[in-house]
Amino acid sequence: MCLIAVPLFSVDNPFALPLGTIVIDAGHGGHDPGAIRSFEGSLIVERELTLDIALRLERLLNEAHPSLNVVMTRRDDRFLTLEERGRIAYQTVLPPKTSALLLSIHINSAEHPAAQGFEVFTKLKEKEVPILDSKTPKEHIALFSKHNKKELNILLFDEARRVATVVSNSLVKGLPMQVNRGIKELDLWVLNAARMPAVLVEAGFLSNDKELALLLDPQYRQTIALALFHAIEALLST
């Protein structure tokens, strides 16, 4: 019989340990295009723009922080269910005494073409999600065992809100000409299913002509990736 030893290590706040893993989630993919816009005879789809920004961010992180564990929910144009995205996040085994966060990248759209700007979403404060159950990797059981479900969810929301603030501030600095639509709570599956501090970034509006032109510019997408990179760097230093 083979026995697997699970390190016994619990802390007051498992979500505030040094950041060691970043899960980058490029929104939509495959037969799920996300937002769609016709422009100068071409069909612009959200799934391609989010993947491009996500891959740019991955490259920046890998070059600057080779020891950081960067996990991509997708690296090509494939469809993933929301459940699969969450599973990739919470089943990623973390290096000992480290924490993780999920950053989901999206592009917005609205009926009114004047809508513009970026915004950052976190889970609802009152939404309780499972963190410690039969799906929890055995390596993480001791990490979360000090707290009950309610306590873990309070810690999770507080850390997610802190992450959202850092990300929003970095976008304000990196995209100074764009409208800051603020930080909002929303009951989104990917934020609930991650079981780690998670934020969803809407980086601009396909439905806004000015922002569409920017989003089609590779240099502007690099600027968005850089703003997100600087946010992660700030979180790595705290």
N, C-alpha and C positions, 0 to 999 in steps of 0.2 A: 504494500500500500504506500502511495506517495502522498506525503503531506506538504502543502504549500504554505509557507509562513507568510502571514500578512503583518507588516510592520504596525506596531501600536503607536499611533501618533495622532493626538487630537489637540485642537487649539481653540481659543476663545472665538476666533472668527476665521473659518477656513477659506473664506472668499477674499480675505485681506492679506493672505500670504504673498510673498514676492511673485510677480507675474512671470510665468514660465511657458505658457501656451496661449497662442492666439488662434482662434478658429475664425477664418474669413469665409463668409457666406455670400456668394454672388447670387443675387435674387433671380428667381425664375430659371428658365433654361429648357431646351428641347421643345416639346410641343406647347409649352407654356411661355409665350413671348413676353408677358408683362405688358406694360404700356406700349402702345403702337401709335406711330405718327407717319403720315405721308409727307414727304418733303422733296421738292424738286425732282419728282418722278421716282424717288426711292422710298422704300418702306423702312422706317427706323424703328427698331424694336429694343425695348428695355434690356432684355436678356443679354444682348451683345455688349451694351455699354457697361452693365454691371460687371460682367466677366472681365472686360478690359481693365476696369479700375481695380478689381480684385487682384488680377495678375500683376499689375503694376505695383500694388501695395505689397504683395508677396515678395517681389524682387527687391524692393527697397528694404524690407525687413531681413531677408536672407543675406543681403550684402552687408548691412550694418550690424546685424546681430545673429551670426551663424549658429550660436548656441541656443537661440530661441526656437521653441517648437512651434512652427507655423503649419497649421492644418487647413486645407481647403475643402469645402464641401463639394465643390466641383472645379475642375480645371479646363473643362471644355463645354461644348453646347449640349449638355445632357439634362434630362428631366429628373428631378429629385422630388419626392413627396416632402411635405413639411415634417412628417414624422421621421423620415430618413435624415433630414438636415439636423433635427434635434438629436437623433441617435448618434450621428457622427460626433457631435459636440460632447454629449455626456458619457459616451463610451470611450472617449480618448483618455488613456491612462496618463495621469499627470506625473511629471518627475517629482520625487519626494520633496515635501515641504514647499510646494509651489502652488499657485492658483492659475486659473484660466479665465479668458473672456471670449465672448462671441461678438463679432462685428458683422452685421448683415447689411449689404450695400444694395440700395434700390434707387430708381429714378421715378419721380412723381409724375402725375398727370391730373388735370382738372378740367371740368366743363368750361370754366371761365378762363379764357386765354391770358388774362392779366395775372393769374396766380403765379407766384414766383418764389424763389428762395430755397433754402435747405432747412431741414428739421431733423431732430433726433428723438427716437421713441424708446421708452423702457416699458417693462411690464407694469401692469396695474399694481398699486401698492397693496390692495386688499386681496389680490389673487394669490391663493396658496397653490403651489405646484409640488409634485413629489420630488424629493431629492435623495432620500435614503429609502430604497426598497429593493425588490428582487432584481431590478435592472441595474442597480448601482455596481460598478466594477468593484471587485473584492478589495482592490488596492485602496479604495476610497472610503471603505466602511468605517474604519477607525477615525478617519479625518472628520467625519460628520457626526460621529456617535455621541458627542458631548451635548448635542442639542436636540430638542424635539422639532417637529415639522414647523410649527408656528415660529419658533425662534430662528430656525434656518431661513425661513422666508423673509423675516424681518431683516436679517443680516444680508440676504441676497438682494433685496430691494435697495437697501441703503448703499451697497457697493455698486449696484447697477446705476443708481442715480449719480453717484460720484463719477463713475466712468462716463456717463452721458454728459456731465458738466464739462469734463476735460475734453471730450470729443467736440462738443459744441463750441467751446472756447477756441479750440484749434481751427475749426472751420471758420469761425469769425475772423481769426487772424489770417488764415490762408486764403480766404475768399472775401476780401474786405468790401468788394463792390456788390456782393450778393445780400439778399434779405435774409436775416436770421429769424426763422419762424418759431424758434424756441425748442424747449424740451417738453415732450408730452408723454403721458401714460396711455397705453393702448393694449387691449387684450388680443395680442397676436400670438399665433401658435409657435412660431420660431423662437420668440422671446420666452415663452412659457416652457417649451420643450428642452431648451438648452441646459437647464439645471445649473447654470453658472451665470455670473453677471453678463448680461447681453444687451446690446443696443442695436437698433435698426436706424440707418441713416438714409434719408431721402435727399439725394444730392442736388436735385434741381427738377425742373418741370419740362417734359417733352412738349407739353401743350403750350408753352410760352415760346414765341419765336426767337426772342433774344437768347434765352437759356438753351434752346435747342441748338442754335448756331454755336454756342460755347461748347456744349456737350459733344458736338461732332468734331471738335478740334482736339486732336490727340494731346496737345500740350496742355489744354485745360483739364483733360482727364488725368494727366500726370500731376497737375496742380492739386486736384482733389485727392489723389492718392498720397501726395506729399503731406497734405493737411492731416489726413488720417494717420499717416506714419508718425508725424510729430506728436499727435495725441497719444499714440502707443508709446513713443519714447518718453513722454511725460509720465505715463503710468508705470513704465519700467523703473523710473527713478524714484518712485514713492513707495 
